[in-house]
Amino acid sequence: MAKKGEEVVDVEVLVQRDDPSRAAVLVKSTITDKGAWLPRSMIELEYTKGAWQATVTLPTWLAKEKELI
């Protein structure tokens, strides 16, 4: 997750691939329609509506870099 004092953002996403044995999760932003692999070590993923919709909490800089916001 984010380092202490680091700004974070919540982004609504559609989960494309979430295999617990992998080091990353593939998501698609509902805001920008962009897809991105996100490292599990830097995010918190909370499923909200069924098996595919979720909220991902991640550092703001990473969300911008991956064009999720």
N, C-alpha and C positions, 0 to 999 in steps of 0.2 A: 504494500500500500504506500501511500504518499509519506514522505519524510515529515517529521515534526515541523510545523509552521508552513508547510507547503500548501498552496491554494489547491482545492479540489473542486470538481464539478460532477453533478449527476447528469447522465445522459440516458434517455430512453432508447433502447436498442432492440433489434430482432437478433436472436442468437442463431447463427448459422451452423457452428460446430462447437460443441462443448464436451470434449472427451477428458475426463479427469486425469487420465494418464499422460496427457500432453501438457506442455509448459505454457500454452497460449490458448486463447479463446477467439474464435472468429465471430465478429459481430457486424451488424449493419445499422448505422444511425438512422433513426426515424426523422431526424432534423435535416440532415444533409444527403441522405440516401447513399452515403459512402460506406464501404466495407473496410474492415481492418482487423488484423491479428493483434490482440492485446495480451501482454505477458501477465499471467496469473499473479505474479509476485508484486505487481503494481496496481492491481484493481481489486474492487469488491463487486461481486455480481449477485444481484438479488432478483430472482424471478418474480414477476408481478402478475402476469395474466397467462396462465397455461404454460406449456413447455417451451415456448419460443420468445415470449416477450419478457424483457427484464430491464432493470435499471442498473447501470454500471457507474460506480464511483471511481474516479481516477484523477490524477494530477491534471490541472488545467492545461499545462504545457503539452502533455501527451495527447489530450483530446484535440488540441489545435493542430499538433504535428500530424495526427492521423486523420485530420479533417472531419472529425465527428461533431464539431460545433462550429 
